[in-house]
Amino acid sequence: MRRSTALRLVPALLAASLSVAGCASWGGKTETVEEQMKNKDYKFGSLLGTDGGLNLFGKNKRGGGDQDSANGIGVNSFLWRASLDTLSFMPIASADPFGGVILTDWYTPPDSPNERFKVNLYILDRQLRSDGVRVSVFKQQRTGNDWREVPVGPETTGTLEDAVLTRARQLRIAQNAASKL
């Protein structure tokens, strides 16, 4: 019985010892968050960034100056933000800013309850290019209690890709105009 009690304490003791070891480099100096912010060169932004992307804490440690490496995302930040804006009416199931993949869940338009759509969007490049986005749209129609796959015309995917590219250009123009002020 004592052995099982001792085994249950091992994780707690391990966590406590790691906490104490983490404090070893502390040095007894106390500093408020405001003082830390003044002493460090932090620049906070929103999740989607104020300067065109995923910019939570400013430039990266390596001092990379280009927008995408500073943001820490692996794809073009304008295409990423434009994709999220364009698909904002659909429920997002998964979004990977490093791989440039956005997967939506099924969306049923309010005016047609017997249809539903799903979108897989891939950002293929770090540059803002017309071939930098690929969209796959899936459509299903309800027949009784079952959902059946229905083909989607190529114009649907083309329209969605064009909407993302148009929004990305708008975001880039807006950022360039703001940086000139």
C-alpha positions, 0 to 999 in steps of 0.5 A: 500500500505504501509503495502505490502511495509513493508512486502517486507522489512521484509526478508531484515531486518531479513537478516541484523539483522542476519548478525550483530548478527553473527558479535557480536563474531568477537571481531574486530580482523582481520586475513588473510586467510594465518594467519588463516591457520597457526593458525589452524590445517587444511589439505586441500585435493581434493574432493576425498581426498589425503588420501583415501576419501572425506577429505576436511578439515582434521580429524573430530572434534572428532579426529576419526583416521580411514579412513572412519570416518575421511573422513566423508563418510558412506562407504568404501572410496576405494570402493567409489573411485573405483566405481566412477572411474569405472563408469566415462565413464557414466553420473552420475545422483546421487551420495550419499557418505553417503549412498553409492549409485551411480545412472547413467543416460542412456549411449549410446555406440558410436558403438551401437546407438540403445542400452543404459545402466543405472547402479545403484551401491550400496556400502553395507559395510564400509569394503573392502569386495568382497560382499561390492558392488552390481550392477544393470544394465539396458539395453534398445534397440530402436525399432522405436521411443520407447525404450524397456527393454532388459534383461541383463546377470548376467555376466555383473553385475559380471564383473562390480562388479569385476572391482570395487573391482579390482580398490578398491584393487589397490587404497588401495595398492597404499595408503599403498605404499605411506604411507610407503615412 
